[in-house]
Amino acid sequence: MSVAENIAKIEERIKRACDGAGRKRDEITLMGVTKFVPIDAVEEALYAGIHCFGESRVKEAAEKFGPFMDKYRTGLPENSRDIQLHMIGSLQRNKAKSAALFFDCIQSVDREELIHELVKHAAVREEPLAVLLELHTAEDTKSGFADFDGIFRAADMLLKSEKLKPQGLMTMAPFISHPLDAGDTELIRSSFRQLAKAQRELEKRFPPGENWACLSMGMSNDFEIAIEEGSTMLRIGSLIFGEQ
């Protein structure tokens, strides 16, 4: 099937999950994860309604999306000028400068030293750099702050910077290929619930008006569970673009 047909099927599943959870569809952003995806497929996704894209490698993202962004942020179609490009992969310190200048959001902020680097390099940006703090919630993943205390310290650091704009949290649940059994589902659900709890704690500890609203959780194999647990951003690649 085409990219547009894949997106239509995903949208049907998102709508059903939202209905079942008593949520509104417009509460959730569908991101297209485009690692290794050719630009013509990205363009097809854009015309099918995807305006948020996620990349895992800085160099590949710049080579692919540089010309793409120039074209669609200044030209037609009119409704596609709000394209967002997010860094969702692990970010090394030596790539922090390029990432801070190129991406609209860094979702994978997972350690204090990376915050220091982003503060330094985002200083020349016209607009603040949006960031999400990544929480480690699954034993089979390595990235992310290890606990809530780490998240709280990182949040305090972010709020002292004028050029970094916290927008919420991100996590990766345990990866389990379909079909999921009851035990698998509970492991995934527990991961998402930890992130939602961290968000609630941030809202208690920091001044009103700070924005921790984004919960980036849920991928191709578990996004319906993520919707049930409060996700506001789904990161979906293979269901849209096929295996790359």
Secondary structure, 3 states (H helix, E strand, C coil): CCHHHHHHHHHHHHHHHHHHHCCCHHHCEEEEECCCCCHHHHHHHHHCCCCEEEECCHHHHHHHHHHHHHHHHHCCCHHHCCCEEEECCCCCHHHHHHHHHHCCEEEEECCHHHHHHHHHHHCCCCCCEEEEEEECCCCCCCCCECCHHHHHHHHHHHHCCCCEEEEEEECCCCCCCCCCCHHHHHHHHHHHHHHHHHHHHHHHHCCCCCCCCEEECCCCCCHHHHHHCCCCEEEECHHHHCCC
